Amino acid sequence: KEERIVVLETENAALHLKLAEYQGLARRSTDEVLQLYAAHGRQLRLQRTSVVTQLCGAVERLKQDMKSLRSFALELARDFQHQSRTCLHQAVAAVRGMQLQAEAMQAFQVRAFDLQQALQEVTERYEREKEKRRALHNSLVELRGNIRVHCRIRPLLPFDAAAAGHELPQDRHRSSSERVAFAVDDETVLVRCSRPGHAAISRTFQFERVYSASEAQDTVFADVAPLLTSLLDGYNVCIMAYGQTGSGKTYTMLGPRPEESLACSTEDESELGIIPRAAQEVFRLIAEKPPGSFGVEVSVVEVYNNEVFDLLARDSRGRAYGVRRDVVATREGRSSVPALTCQTVENASEFLLLVSRGLQLRVRHPTLVHADSSRSHLVVTLTLTTAVCGESSGASWEDEPASQRLSAEASCALPPKLRESASSSSSRASSPAQLEATEETKQIKTRLQLVDLAGSESVGMSGVTGAALRETSFINRSLSALADVLGAIAERRSHVPYRNSRLTHLLRDSIGGDAKLLLMLCISPGQKYLTESMQSLGFGTRARQVQRGQVMKKS
């Protein structure tokens, strides 16, 4: 127990030592806390003093700014008053100037109105003189028997750029889609000719009518329609489309997708070509005549590889197929196709249906220039049989007053919208079988030939081989024969080589002066087709100079 007491006392003494040590630490901590409190108080006093000083400085600066603003406001007010007076004086001067300008403007407006009236009068007089000149020119063409030549420039199409990869090496430095042919006005074509290393040369060609790329089908037909009146007056008429392949001949004559559009009555009529519009116009004119006085027949042939094929012929089962026919000369020296199929039609729909059936047999072949190139010449003939009773047959076109003839020929200048719609194309016409042949009744036959020539083409550009190459050879030879015939007529040779080609032999009557002939030139505007376009324009220029003598009326 004593030992235990000694141990406990020893531990108690150690605890007293630790207690004393901790008490000393507590006192030191208390002193440190007091020191920190004192330092914090001093810091707060210093901060408060600095903030007050800053605020005082800011207040002083604000006072200085206020003084500056007051002085600036006073200066601004003085400037505003000065500028207000200046602006007022300027406004008064401007009002006076505007009054003077208004008086001058009124004088200018009066002068401009007078000039506009004078310009309108001059323009109207120019248009009248232009119509008179055109009518007189048409009369001169009638008297000389010249060939009317119209020229149509098609727009640039997507396949022009697509065909750039197939162009000739010498043309690769130029853009194939570059436009080189332009319609300067309604009678002039401008062609820009350029060669590597040479200066560009511009050439112009004059024709009776020139159509730009923006003119529509109805505008083209408006200039063709007066010839159809001549058909009913007793004259043969021929409308022929000439040009290189892909230049828009078939589109101009038939319209887009002719096999479908001619047979489909719901097709957009704004795209119809000359052939369907001519059918509608002929039957509209027939509807205005006495019933039973006209009969209409139609035949469709193609000249393929210098052979004539009847596209309306049928076999024993009634199936249509092309039958080869011959072209012979009659005793009167006219061309005739024996056994040619001629079907009677009573309205424009029947006419277009037959033409559509014939087109389904027409030969086509794709080339590098045109994906649907026609490989034959198409000739659609509308034969009009007129019943003339008694002495009424003596009335002729020549007996009409000259003013009526001129107005009829000049009606081509009227806008298409002013012409009557061809909605009466379904009017019934009399067939030849209905025309009673009595002692006092005579029949006069006149023909309307609508020709879609195959396009001339360069073998190197079209890339044709084999059978297509042979077709190209025949096409180019027949077109060359056509140029030879026109050249012989122009030079008044004793022998005209009609028999050099079945095409010229078939069209002998129309070319030789027995018909009013209109040649529709179709050209492509691109640089790639410059050579072919120049050849077509040269052909049209030579054709214009042909004088065949006055076309005689059928009696």
Secondary structure, DSSP 8 states (H G I E B T S, - for coil): -HHHHHHHHHHHHHHHHHHHHHHHHHHHHHHHHHHHHHHHHHHHHHHHHHHHHHHHHHHHHHHHHHHHHHHHHHHHHHHHHHHHHHHHHHHHHHHHHHHHHHHHHHHHHHHHHHHHHHHHHHHHHHHHHHHHHHHHHHHHHHHHTB-EEEEEE----HHHHHGGGGS-GGGTTS-TT-B-EEEEETTEEEEEE--TTS--EEEEEE-SEEE-TT--HHHHHHHHHHHHHHHHTT-EEEEEEEEBTTSSHHHHHT-SSHHHHTT-TTS-GGG--HHHHHHHHHHHHHHTS-TTSEEEEEEEEEEETTEEEETT-B-TTS-B--EEE--EE-TTS-EE-TT---EEESSHHHHHHHHHHHHTTS-EE--SS-TTEE-SEEEEEEEEEEEEEGGGGG--GGGS-HHHHHHHHHGGGS-GGGS--GGGGG-----GGGS---TTEEEEEEEEEEEE---B--HHHH---THHHHHHHHHHHHHHHHHHHHHHHHTT-S---GGGSHHHHHTHHHHTTSEEEEEEEEE--BGGGHHHHHHHHHHHHHHHT-B--------
